[in-house]
Amino acid sequence: MNAAVLLIVSVAILAAGYVFYGGWLAKQWGIDPSRKTPAHELEDGMDYVPAKTPVLMGHHFSSIAGAGPINGPIQAAVFGWVPVLLWVLIGGIFFGGVHDFGALFASLRHKGQSIGEIIDDSMGRTAKKLFLTFGYLTLLLVVAAFSSIVASTFGTTTAAGAAVEGATLAANESTAMISLLFIALAMVFGYFVYRKNAPVGVASVFGCIGIAAIVAIGLNFHPIALSYNAWMWILGAYILVASVTPVWILLQPRDYLSSFLLYFMIAAGVIAVLGAVVTGHGQFAVPAMGDASLKGTGVFTTGTAFPALFVTIACGAISGFHSLVSSGTTAKQLDNEKNARPVAYGSMLIECTVAVISLCAIGFVWSAASDGTYASPTQVFAGGLSAMIGSFAPGVQNIMYQMLILAVSVFCLTSLDTATRLARYMFQEFFLEQGQTAKDATGYKKVLANPYVATAITVVLGVSLGMTGYTKIWPLFGAANQLLAAVGLIAVCTWLGAVGKNNKMFFIPMIFMLAVTVCSLFQTITAKLTAYTTGAADVWALIQAGIAVLLVALSLVLAGIAAKVLIAQRNQKDAGKKDENVA
């Protein structure tokens, strides 16, 4: 397979999916550009803040991207490029895009509130409580996994305590320095755009110049050298502050500016693939149907294609975390309903493009990835694309490697901040009655619903779990995340049915994702319990098994409630048709 052909055909299919299927969804659900969005209706300067479409696109895209569409396809490449590509394209258009777009649309019609409120509306209060528990546990895993990934790209040691040396150490220190400067740059950008009303276009130009400047500084001056554990606690302190500040100070501007790094990464990927092919270096060595002998070695995942393929690829095709972003922060900032399709459905398909580029990257360095040369999927991604560029422009290969590592780290950092804010929303919501705010609560509920208390609890639990290292968290995170996608599909499906809109496009995705992820979690539970009882793992394995059991139980109960609701909706609809026929 030629990498350029694979990329071009994939982009064409995704573009067609956006135009035709995405457009059909918008018509089926009744997207209304004249309808006032929650960002305007409930504007409060804190969470509900109308954002210019490019800025919101940057926030949403950066928040959902993270490491998922990079790590997932690379780890799953052991199953072969054909299964990976098919799931990225089919999953993105018919599963992930529907999931993200539907969650945003449903939240817009619920005053920008979370999936929990949507469930409350169509499935009842008990179902809402179950979902909030489920969602919060999943977000703790997100905080744990992404904080660990970021600390791994900053630290002088690994999660296991081993020293990082050589070029990797220099790259980590540079990435840490640039990331810190990036936060300061974002705050300056936000101040001038939101408080001094600077034009976004002009500010963007200066923002890009600022990014180039801090990259140059970080590559040549990086005096901060801290261990993995030290960075984990620093990240905990950062998200503790960042997730309770008004969105215009850091979240919106940082995510908008980081989107330029994402666009740069995509552009670099396209140039790398096409340039390598044109110069005769565009080899793509991933076997069509995989190599079973490599499972569980190096950067590759374990297990059978079902369910491991669909869980491992995660954000490259569908991700439950996306529904929380759509209904947690994006819905509170959307300026006009007509922008829901490009922001939600469009971002999902762009993320699929990143997944395809990741597949091309490992295809170029397949031998090195197979023999354990690379320690992580992020290194495979950066190493593959920079090696492609080095094949026709060797002078920039090292700089490109560090830029790509930086981009992945920044995306994880934005996802980390957003996940903490979303977890805070859910934790507070669990202790509040419908229509209440934290100020209305009394007794212990008032304490627990306090945003600072809710955030502190989330940070301590998430960072503590992340101390074990992302490799121990990722399998459980992947399954929980995909199970959350099934629950998100169920929630939007039942609500659409309740308001009389077409929800049939949800049936196959939600049933399939539920089957995949429950199966995967049962495997995880068995593996963790076996490892613990045989002494091959510590108490964290037992804790993770317990979380998995709870997630499976919650999801199955929610699925049962949803099934009753959908059957009742169908019976009511059939009864209405009979009455019409009699009349």
C-alpha positions in Angstrom: 0.0 0.0 0.0 1.2 3.5 -0.9 0.9 5.9 2.1 0.0 8.8 -0.1 -2.9 6.9 -1.7 -4.1 5.8 1.7 -4.1 9.3 3.0 -5.7 11.0 0.0 -8.5 8.4 -0.3 -9.2 8.5 3.4 -9.5 12.3 3.4 -11.9 12.2 0.4 -14.1 9.7 2.2 -14.2 11.7 5.4 -15.0 14.9 3.5 -17.9 13.1 1.7 -19.1 11.9 5.1 -19.2 15.4 6.5 -21.0 16.9 3.5 -23.6 14.2 3.0 -24.1 12.3 6.2 -23.4 15.2 8.5 -25.8 17.4 6.5 -28.5 14.7 6.6 -28.1 14.6 10.4 -28.5 18.3 10.8 -31.8 18.2 8.8 -33.1 15.2 10.7 -32.6 16.9 14.0 -33.7 20.3 13.1 -30.6 22.6 13.5 -32.0 26.1 13.9 -29.6 29.0 13.2 -32.3 31.5 14.5 -32.5 29.9 17.9 -30.7 31.6 20.8 -27.9 29.4 22.2 -27.2 28.9 25.9 -24.0 31.0 25.6 -26.1 34.1 24.9 -29.2 33.1 27.0 -27.2 32.3 30.1 -24.0 34.4 29.6 -22.2 34.7 33.0 -18.6 35.6 32.1 -17.4 32.4 33.8 -18.6 29.2 32.0 -21.3 30.6 29.6 -19.3 32.8 27.3 -20.1 33.1 23.5 -16.9 32.4 21.6 -16.0 33.2 18.0 -16.3 30.1 15.9 -12.5 29.7 15.1 -11.8 30.1 18.9 -14.4 27.5 19.9 -13.3 25.2 17.1 -9.8 25.4 18.5 -11.0 24.7 22.1 -13.2 21.7 21.0 -10.6 20.2 18.6 -7.7 20.6 21.1 -9.8 19.2 24.0 -11.0 16.1 22.2 -7.7 15.4 20.4 -5.3 14.5 23.2 -3.1 11.5 22.5 -6.0 9.2 21.5 -5.9 9.4 17.7 -2.1 9.1 17.8 -1.6 6.3 20.4 -4.7 4.3 19.4 -4.0 3.5 15.7 -0.3 3.0 16.4 -1.0 0.5 19.2 -3.7 -1.2 17.1 -1.5 -1.4 13.9 -0.5 -4.9 15.1 -4.0 -6.0 13.8 -3.1 -4.7 10.3 -3.7 -1.5 8.4 -6.9 -2.7 6.7 -8.9 -3.3 10.0 -7.5 -0.1 11.5 -8.4 2.0 8.5 -11.9 0.6 8.1 -12.7 1.2 11.7 -11.3 4.8 11.6 -13.4 5.7 8.5 -16.6 3.8 9.4 -16.4 4.5 13.1 -15.7 8.2 12.5 -18.5 8.9 10.1 -21.3 6.7 11.5 -20.3 6.3 15.1 -18.1 9.0 16.5 -19.4 11.9 14.4 -23.0 11.0 15.3 -22.1 10.7 19.0 -20.3 14.1 19.2 -22.8 16.0 17.1 -25.8 14.5 18.9 -24.3 15.2 22.3 -23.7 18.9 21.4 -27.2 19.3 19.9 -28.9 17.7 22.9 -27.0 19.9 25.3 -27.9 23.0 23.3 -31.5 22.2 23.8 -30.9 21.7 27.6 -29.4 25.1 28.4 -25.9 23.8 27.8 -26.1 21.3 30.6 -24.4 17.9 30.7 -25.4 14.5 29.4 -26.7 13.9 33.0 -29.5 16.5 32.5 -30.4 15.0 29.2 -30.7 11.6 30.8 -32.8 13.1 33.6 -35.1 14.5 31.0 -35.8 11.2 29.2 -34.8 8.4 31.6 -35.4 9.8 35.0 -33.5 11.0 38.1 -32.1 7.6 39.1 -30.6 7.1 35.7 -29.0 10.6 35.9 -27.3 9.7 39.2 -26.0 6.5 37.7 -24.6 8.3 34.8 -22.9 11.0 36.9 -21.2 8.3 38.9 -20.2 6.5 35.7 -19.0 9.7 34.0 -17.0 10.9 37.0 -15.1 7.6 37.3 -14.3 7.8 33.6 -13.0 11.4 34.0 -10.8 10.3 36.9 -9.2 7.8 34.5 -8.8 10.6 31.9 -7.1 12.8 34.4 -4.9 9.9 35.5 -3.9 8.8 32.0 -3.3 12.3 30.5 -1.5 13.7 33.5 0.8 10.6 33.3 1.4 11.1 29.6 2.2 14.8 30.0 4.6 14.1 33.0 6.3 11.4 30.9 7.0 14.0 28.2 8.3 16.5 30.7 10.3 14.4 33.3 13.9 13.4 33.8 12.6 10.0 35.0 9.9 7.5 33.8 6.9 6.5 35.9 8.9 3.5 37.0 11.8 5.7 38.3 14.3 5.0 35.5 16.4 7.9 34.3 15.7 9.4 30.9 18.9 10.1 29.0 20.3 11.5 25.8 18.2 13.2 23.1 15.0 12.1 24.9 16.0 14.0 28.0 16.7 17.1 26.1 13.4 16.8 24.2 11.5 16.4 27.5 13.1 19.4 29.1 12.5 21.5 26.0 8.9 20.4 25.9 8.4 21.3 29.6 9.8 24.8 29.1 7.8 25.5 26.0 4.6 24.2 27.6 5.1 26.6 30.6 5.7 29.5 28.3 2.7 28.5 26.2 0.4 28.9 29.2 1.7 32.4 29.8 1.3 33.3 26.1 -2.3 32.0 26.2 -3.2 34.2 29.1 -1.8 37.3 27.4 -3.7 36.4 24.2 -7.0 36.0 26.2 -6.5 39.3 27.9 -6.1 41.3 24.7 -8.9 39.5 22.8 -11.5 39.4 25.6 -10.7 42.4 27.6 -9.2 44.8 25.1 -11.3 43.6 22.1 -8.3 43.0 19.9 -9.3 41.5 16.5 -9.0 37.8 16.5 -7.2 37.8 13.1 -4.5 40.3 14.3 -4.2 38.6 17.6 -3.8 35.2 15.9 -0.9 36.5 13.8 0.9 37.7 16.9 -0.1 34.5 18.7 1.6 32.4 16.0 4.7 34.6 16.2 4.6 34.1 20.0 4.5 30.4 19.5 7.5 30.4 17.2 9.3 32.6 19.8 8.6 30.3 22.8 9.6 27.3 20.7 12.9 28.9 19.9 13.5 29.8 23.5 12.5 26.3 24.8 14.8 24.5 22.3 17.8 26.5 23.4 17.0 27.3 27.0 15.5 24.7 29.3 16.9 24.8 32.8 14.0 23.0 34.5 14.9 19.4 35.2 12.3 17.6 37.4 11.3 13.9 37.9 8.1 12.3 36.8 6.6 12.4 40.3 7.5 16.1 40.7 5.8 17.0 37.4 2.7 15.0 38.4 2.2 17.1 41.5 2.9 20.3 39.6 0.4 19.3 37.0 -2.1 18.6 39.8 -1.6 22.2 41.1 -2.0 23.6 37.6 -5.3 21.9 36.8 -6.5 22.7 40.3 -6.2 26.4 39.4 -6.9 26.2 35.7 -10.2 24.3 35.9 -11.8 26.9 38.2 -10.7 30.1 36.4 -13.1 31.8 33.9 -12.9 30.2 30.5 -11.7 33.4 28.8 -8.6 33.6 30.9 -7.0 30.4 29.9 -9.2 27.6 28.5 -10.5 29.4 25.4 -7.2 31.2 24.4 -4.9 28.3 25.2 -7.1 25.8 23.3 -7.4 28.2 20.4 -3.6 28.7 20.2 -2.9 25.0 20.7 -5.1 24.3 17.7 -2.5 26.0 15.5 -0.1 23.4 16.7 -2.6 20.7 15.8 -3.1 22.2 12.3 0.7 22.4 12.0 0.9 18.7 13.0 -1.6 17.7 10.4 0.1 19.9 7.7 3.4 18.4 8.7 1.9 14.9 8.4 0.5 15.5 5.0 3.8 17.1 3.7 5.8 14.2 5.2 3.7 11.5 3.6 3.4 13.2 0.2 7.0 14.4 0.2 8.4 11.0 1.1 6.4 9.3 -1.6 7.4 11.9 -4.3 11.1 11.4 -3.4 10.7 7.6 -3.5 10.8 7.0 0.3 7.1 6.5 0.9 7.3 2.9 2.1 4.3 1.6 4.1 5.3 -1.6 5.8 2.3 -2.3 8.1 0.9 -5.8 7.1 -2.6 -5.7 5.7 -4.0 -8.1 8.3 -1.4 -7.7 11.0 1.3 -9.8 12.7 0.1 -11.8 15.7 3.6 -12.5 16.9 4.0 -8.8 17.8 1.0 -8.6 20.1 1.9 -7.2 23.5 5.5 -6.3 22.4 7.0 -2.8 22.1 4.2 -0.3 21.6 1.6 -2.8 20.4 -1.6 -3.8 22.2 -2.6 -7.3 23.2 -5.8 -9.3 22.7 -7.9 -10.3 19.8 -9.3 -7.8 17.2 -12.6 -8.1 18.9 -12.8 -6.2 21.2 -9.2 -4.9 21.5 -9.1 -3.1 18.1 -12.3 -1.0 18.8 -11.2 -0.1 22.3 -7.6 0.7 21.5 -8.2 3.0 18.6 -10.5 5.0 20.9 -10.6 8.7 19.9 -9.5 7.9 16.3 -13.0 6.6 15.7 -15.3 7.3 18.7 -14.7 8.5 22.2 -17.0 8.9 25.2 -14.9 11.8 26.4 -16.1 13.8 23.4 -19.7 13.8 24.6 -18.6 15.3 27.9 -16.7 18.0 26.1 -19.6 18.7 23.7 -22.1 19.0 26.5 -19.8 20.3 29.2 -17.9 23.2 27.8 -18.5 23.6 24.0 -22.3 23.9 24.4 -21.8 26.8 26.8 -19.8 28.7 24.3 -21.4 28.0 20.9 -22.4 31.3 19.3 -24.9 29.8 16.8 -26.6 26.4 16.2 -25.5 26.4 12.6 -21.9 26.0 13.9 -22.7 22.8 15.8 -22.0 20.5 12.7 -18.5 21.9 11.9 -17.5 22.2 15.5 -18.6 18.7 16.6 -19.0 16.5 13.6 -16.2 18.3 11.7 -13.7 18.0 14.5 -14.4 14.3 14.9 -13.6 13.7 11.2 -10.5 15.9 11.4 -9.4 13.7 14.3 -9.9 10.7 12.1 -7.5 12.3 9.7 -4.9 12.5 12.5 -5.5 8.8 13.1 -4.8 8.0 9.4 -1.6 10.1 9.6 -0.6 8.2 12.7 -1.1 4.9 10.7 1.1 6.3 7.9 3.8 7.3 10.5 4.1 3.8 11.9 4.1 2.4 8.4 7.3 4.3 7.7 9.1 3.1 10.8 7.5 -0.3 11.1 10.7 -2.2 11.7 11.9 0.1 14.4 8.5 0.0 16.1 8.5 -3.7 15.9 11.9 -4.3 17.5 11.3 -2.0 20.4 13.4 1.0 19.3 10.6 3.4 20.3 9.4 3.5 23.9 5.9 4.9 23.3 3.4 5.5 20.5 4.1 9.2 20.7 7.7 8.6 19.9 6.6 6.4 17.0 4.4 9.2 15.7 7.0 11.9 16.0 9.8 9.6 14.8 7.9 8.3 11.8 6.8 11.7 10.5 10.2 13.4 11.2 12.0 10.5 9.5 9.7 11.0 6.4 10.6 14.7 6.3 14.2 13.8 6.9 14.1 11.6 3.8 13.9 14.8 1.7 14.9 17.5 4.1 17.4 16.0 6.6 18.3 19.4 8.1 15.0 19.8 9.9 14.4 16.2 11.1 15.4 16.8 14.7 13.4 20.1 15.0 10.4 18.4 13.6 10.7 15.5 16.0 10.7 17.9 19.0 7.8 20.0 17.5 5.6 16.9 17.1 6.4 15.7 20.7 5.5 19.2 21.9 2.2 19.2 19.9 1.1 15.9 21.4 2.0 17.1 24.9 0.1 20.4 24.5 -3.0 18.5 23.3 -2.8 16.2 26.4 -2.5 19.2 28.6 -5.6 20.8 27.1 -7.6 17.6 27.5 -6.3 17.3 31.1 -7.6 20.8 32.0 -10.9 20.2 30.3 -11.4 16.8 31.9 -10.8 18.3 35.3 -13.4 21.0 34.7 -15.9 18.5 33.4 -15.3 16.2 36.4 -15.9 19.2 38.7 -19.3 19.9 37.0 -20.3 16.3 37.4 -19.2 16.0 41.0 -21.2 19.2 41.9 -24.2 18.1 39.9 -24.4 14.8 41.8 -25.2 16.7 45.0 -27.6 19.3 43.6 -31.3 19.0 42.8 -32.6 20.1 39.4 -32.3 23.8 39.0 -30.1 24.2 42.0 -26.6 25.9 42.1 -23.9 25.4 44.7 -25.1 28.5 46.5 -28.6 26.9 46.9 -27.3 23.7 48.6 -27.3 23.2 52.4 -25.4 21.1 54.9 -22.7 18.7 53.6 -24.0 19.0 50.1 -23.1 22.7 50.1 -19.5 21.8 51.0 -19.2 19.0 48.5 -20.8 21.1 45.7 -18.4 23.9 46.3 -16.3 24.2 43.1 -13.0 24.4 44.9 -13.8 21.3 47.0 -15.1 19.4 44.1 -12.0 20.2 42.0 -9.5 19.4 44.9 -11.1 15.9 45.4 -10.9 15.3 41.6 -7.3 16.3 41.3 -6.1 14.3 44.3 -7.8 11.1 43.2 -6.9 11.5 39.5 -3.2 12.4 40.1 -2.8 9.7 42.7 -4.1 7.1 40.2 -1.8 8.5 37.5 1.3 8.0 39.6 1.2 4.4 38.6 2.0 5.3 35.0 -0.2 5.6 31.9 0.6 2.1 30.6 -1.2 0.7 33.6 -4.1 3.1 33.2 -4.6 3.2 29.4 -6.3 -0.2 28.9 -8.9 0.5 31.6 -9.2 4.1 30.4 -9.7 2.9 26.8 -12.5 0.5 27.7 -14.2 2.9 30.1 -14.0 5.7 27.6 -15.6 3.6 24.9 -18.3 2.4 27.3 -19.0 6.0 28.1 -19.5 6.5 24.3 -22.1 3.7 24.4 -23.9 5.4 27.3 -23.7 8.8 25.5 -25.3 7.3 22.4 -28.0 5.8 24.6 -28.7 9.1 26.3 -29.1 11.1 23.1 -31.1 8.3 21.4 -33.7 8.2 24.2 -34.0 12.0 24.3 -34.5 12.3 20.5 -37.2 9.6 20.7 -38.8 11.5 23.6 -39.0 14.7 21.5 -40.2 12.9 18.4 -37.1 13.2 16.3 -35.4 10.5 14.2 -33.1 8.4 16.4 -32.6 5.3 14.3 -29.1 6.2 13.4 -28.1 5.5 17.0 -29.3 2.0 17.3 -26.5 0.0 15.7 -23.7 2.2 17.2 -24.9 2.1 20.8 -25.6 -1.7 20.7 -22.2 -2.4 19.1 -20.2 -0.2 21.4 -21.9 -1.6 24.5 -21.1 -5.2 23.4 -17.5 -4.3 22.6 -16.7 -2.5 25.8 -18.5 -4.8 28.2 -16.6 -7.7 26.7 -13.3 -5.7 27.0 -13.9 -4.8 30.6 -14.7 -8.4 31.6 -11.3 -9.3 30.1 -9.7 -6.4 32.1 -11.3 -7.5 35.3 -10.1 -11.1 34.9 -6.6 -10.0 34.0 -6.3 -7.6 36.9 -7.6 -10.1 39.5 -5.4 -12.8 38.2 -2.3 -10.6 38.3 -3.2 -9.5 41.9 -3.9 -13.0 43.3 -0.7 -14.4 41.8 1.4 -11.5 43.2 2.3 -10.1 39.7 0.6 -6.8 40.5 0.1 -4.5 43.5 -3.1 -3.2 45.0 -3.7 -0.8 42.1 -4.6 -3.7 40.0 -7.3 -4.6 42.5 -8.6 -1.0 42.6 -8.7 -0.9 38.8 -10.6 -4.2 38.7 -13.1 -2.7 41.2 -13.6 0.4 39.0 -14.1 -1.9 36.0 -16.8 -3.9 37.8 -18.6 -0.8 38.9 -18.5 0.7 35.3 -19.9 -2.5 33.8 -22.7 -2.7 36.4 -23.6 1.0 36.0 -23.7 0.8 32.2 -25.8 -2.4 32.1 -28.4 -0.8 34.5 -28.5 2.3 32.3 -28.9 0.2 29.2 -31.8 -1.6 30.8 -33.5 1.6 31.8 -32.9 3.0 28.3 -34.4 -0.2 26.7 -37.6 0.2 28.7 -37.8 3.9 27.7 -37.3 3.1 24.0 -39.8 0.3 24.1 -42.4 2.6 25.8 -41.7 5.2 23.1 -42.2 2.6 20.4 -45.4 1.3 21.9 -46.7 4.9 22.3 -45.9 5.6 18.7 -47.6 2.4 17.5 -50.7 3.2 19.6 -50.8 6.7 18.0 -50.7 5.1 14.5 -53.6 2.7 15.5 -55.7 5.7 16.7 -55.1 7.4 13.4 -56.1 4.4 11.4 -59.3 4.0 13.5 -60.1 7.7 13.0 
